[in-house]
């Protein structure tokens, strides 16, 4: 096996690990690149989910191939709400 695969590959055992890893990456990128005009917009603090959480849930639904956004959000709320309090 090449050196790249042995040193830089992370094995994710569960879907929960995958969600957490995707969230960390998205949140880091969001904090680094999104301008203050977006992050400090009006009513941003009233949202039930942070922008990073919303992006993570939506992206993982797309990657999982789920067609129904309502079904996907219900699935996440039912099974992984502890990750997105």
C-alpha positions in Angstrom: 0.0 0.0 0.0 1.3 3.5 -0.8 2.5 5.8 1.9 -0.4 8.2 1.3 -2.9 5.5 2.2 -1.2 4.3 5.3 -0.5 7.7 6.8 -3.3 9.9 5.8 -6.5 7.8 5.7 -9.0 8.0 8.5 -11.3 5.1 9.1 -14.8 6.1 10.2 -16.5 3.2 11.9 -20.0 4.7 12.1 -22.3 7.2 10.4 -22.2 9.3 13.5 -18.4 9.5 13.2 -18.9 10.6 9.6 -21.4 13.3 10.6 -19.0 14.6 13.3 -16.0 14.7 10.9 -17.9 16.5 8.2 -19.2 19.0 10.7 -15.7 19.8 12.0 -14.4 20.3 8.4 -17.4 22.5 7.4 -17.3 24.5 10.6 -13.5 25.2 10.2 -14.0 26.3 6.6 -17.1 28.3 7.5 -15.3 30.2 10.2 -12.3 30.9 8.0 -14.0 31.9 4.7 -17.5 33.2 5.3 -17.5 37.0 5.5 -18.9 38.9 8.6 -21.8 40.2 6.5 -23.1 36.7 6.4 -22.2 35.5 9.9 -23.4 38.6 11.6 -26.6 38.9 9.7 -29.9 39.9 11.3 -31.6 37.2 13.3 -28.7 34.8 12.9 -28.8 34.1 16.7 -32.5 33.1 16.5 -31.9 30.1 14.3 -32.5 26.6 15.6 -29.3 25.3 13.9 -26.0 27.0 13.1 -25.1 27.5 9.5 -22.4 24.9 9.8 -24.9 22.4 11.3 -27.4 23.1 8.5 -24.7 22.7 5.8 -23.5 19.5 7.3 -27.0 17.9 7.5 -27.8 19.0 3.9 -24.5 17.9 2.5 -24.6 14.5 4.2 -28.1 14.0 2.9 -26.9 14.7 -0.7 -24.0 12.3 -0.2 -26.3 9.6 1.1 -28.5 10.0 -2.0 -31.7 10.9 -0.1 -34.3 12.4 -2.4 -36.6 13.8 0.2 -35.3 16.7 2.3 -38.2 16.3 4.8 -37.5 12.6 5.2 -33.8 13.2 5.7 -34.3 15.9 8.3 -36.8 13.7 10.1 -34.2 10.9 10.1 -31.5 13.1 11.5 -33.8 14.6 14.1 -34.9 11.1 15.2 -31.5 9.4 15.2 -28.8 12.0 15.6 -30.4 14.9 17.5 -27.7 14.6 20.2 -25.1 15.7 17.6 -27.2 18.8 16.7 -28.7 20.1 20.0 
